Amino acid sequence: MAGLDRFVEILRLFNQEKPDWTIQEIADATGVPASTVYRTVRELVGQGFLDPSREAHYRLGAVFIEFDRRLRISDPLIREGESMLGDVLSAVQVPCVAVIARLYGDQVICVADSRVPGTTIETSYERGRPMPLLRGATSKTILAQLTRARLRKVLKNAGHGSPQDDIVSALASIRRQGYAITRGEVDTGLVGISVPVFSPESAINASMSIIIRAADSNESVERRLLMIISPAADMLVHKLQSGP
């Protein structure tokens, strides 16, 4: 395993369920000799990616906080999109969560999220969290913008195999109509309403979504929310193409 791949594999071991690891635990999980893991961890600690934790354990380092800020101020989708989510939320009249997600390698990841003050909706979508590729309006809207060849590659790399005809047909329909609405596909009792944020010039394939409770949803509400986020997404695309 190449050095950079090994660094990333080790860093991805750290999560909420197991936030700190020993050298031997990392070696067992990765199949890499403990001596090699020791050298790699030492380098990661030296650069701030890992910090010593309790005795002989390590946790993620504070350098990620620095890079998170760098990303927020330098990535145009996040920089422009976060402020637009505030505008979207100010126009809605139902409890909701607004989300911007993008294609990240071969998965969809949420890069910004905001909610109407006081909203108690519990959704799986949160900044930095990879989401299912084939479930939910947010992901389907993104996949719908891909070419057949790119879609095949993304699904294959994600372990889904070649796209089935029904998947291709459903995504083609989303692309034609310019939006997707799904019900309970990611979180039970919630409705996702999503439109594309697609800017090939900026190498960005993303979506803007509103998530509401099924109990608050009907055809009229969904149509009104589409009329709010569609122009917002178009404006965001224009800003992305205009540059800084």
C-alpha positions, 0 to 999 in steps of 0.5 A, a space after each residue: 500500500 502506497 504511503 498516501 493511501 496508508 495515511 488515508 486508510 488509517 485516518 478513516 478508522 477514527 469515528 464516533 464509535 471508536 475515536 481513539 486507536 492504539 498502534 496494534 489496533 491500527 495494524 490489526 485493522 489495516 493488515 499493515 505491520 505494527 512497525 510500519 504503522 508506528 512510523 506512519 502514525 509518527 508522521 501523522 502526529 508530526 503534521 497534526 493529523 493525529 494527537 496522542 490520547 490516553 496512554 498509547 492511544 491516538 485521536 484525530 488532530 486539530 489540523 482538521 479544524 484548520 483545514 475545515 476553515 480553509 475549505 469553507 473560505 476557499 471552496 466556491 460551492 460552500 462559500 456561496 452556497 451557505 449564504 444562499 441556504 439562509 435566503 432559502 430558509 427565510 422564504 419557506 413557511 414550514 419546518 425544514 432543513 436545507 442541504 447542499 450536497 455534492 459528488 465526492 469521488 464515488 459518493 455523495 457528501 453533504 457540504 452545508 446544512 441549515 435549518 429553520 430556527 426551532 425545527 426539530 426535524 431529525 435528518 441523516 443529512 449533516 455537513 461532512 457525512 457521506 450519504 447513500 448513492 441510490 436513495 434520496 432526492 439529494 443523491 438522485 438529483 446529482 446522479 441524474 446529471 452524470 453521463 452514462 459512462 460516468 454513472 457506470 463508473 461511479 456505481 461500479 466503484 461504489 460496489 453497485 455494479 452496472 446501472 440497471 435499466 430502471 435506475 437509468 430510466 428514473 435518473 433520466 426522468 429526473 434530469 428531464 423534469 429538473 428536480 426529484 422528490 422522494 418520500 422516506 427513502 433515507 429517513 422515515 417520515 421525511 420528504 426530500 425535494 431537490 434540484 441540481 446545482 450543476 456547473 461543468 465549468 467549475 467541475 461541480 456536480 451538486 444539489 440543493 435540497 429541502 427536507 420536510 416532514 411528510 405530515 407537513 407535505 402536500 402537492 401544493 407545499 412541494 410545488 411552492 418549495 420547488 419554486 423557492 429552491 429552483 431559482 436559488 440553485 440557478 443563482 448559485 450556478 451563475 455565481 459559480 460560473 462567474 468566479 470570485 
